[in-house]
Amino acid sequence: MKPAILINKSEILKRYKPINPKTHKGIQGHALIIGGSYGKIGAVTLSSKACLKTGCGLVTVFIPRCGYKIVQTANPEVMVLTDAAVKYISRIGFDFIPQAIGIGPGIGQEIETHNALHRFVKTNEIPLVIDADGLNILSQNKQWMSFLPEKTILTPHQKELERLIGQWDSDADKIEKTIAFSKQNNLVIVMKGAPTKIFDGDTIYENTTGNAALATAGTGDVLTGMITSLLAQSYEPIDAAIIGVYLHGLTADIALPETGYQAFLASDSIEHIGKAYLSLEEK
């Protein structure tokens, strides 16, 4: 097994593309975030705001109807499409071609949502990030893996990973099984944890940013939005995952002196994305 490549500032600067001063929103990428269910609209609210804050030109969400006012009020810069169903997603449909799609935050596991996800993955060819209950639905339907675009990014925490790859009896076994799963399905796996590791086949990257403040509700939704944003901005999937994970951890490092560990919220991560980016420009 090759040693992990550390994700530090010099590794990021090899991949990071500074903004073209003559750019406009039409060429900064249009991302679609699909998710939300009754009581979990906040996940999509966080994810879509993080997506915009990470530099995406346009962000649209696809949510159940119960979330319409919430997202429009919380994130006035985000466009909103709604499902026919009120409390959960039952049929995914949109009338534009996004550059990247993030699916899963707050989506729940209603049987209609399972069916909607199945129909979606069977026909979708757009670069994809899958998180949260999107992963849990996928883990119950592993035959759907063959439908996913090459280098689709999965962002599981430890329990979601176990549902995908099966139980492990040691850290080494977990890493071997994740490598095998990544290679077999041609996927990029973001194994969230302390530290977060990224698997691209048998190449492993290990993040160097982040701290225990990130152990709070919603930070995974923020990460999904950040990675989807980078994917929509034409980064290769592995680069979108690496830069997204690094910046996400860095937001917590920058915020920590102000918030401490206990008072840090996922929204604090979003508020510090700008400072995380500015740190890349420092000599």
Disulfide bonds with the S-S distance in Angstrom:
none
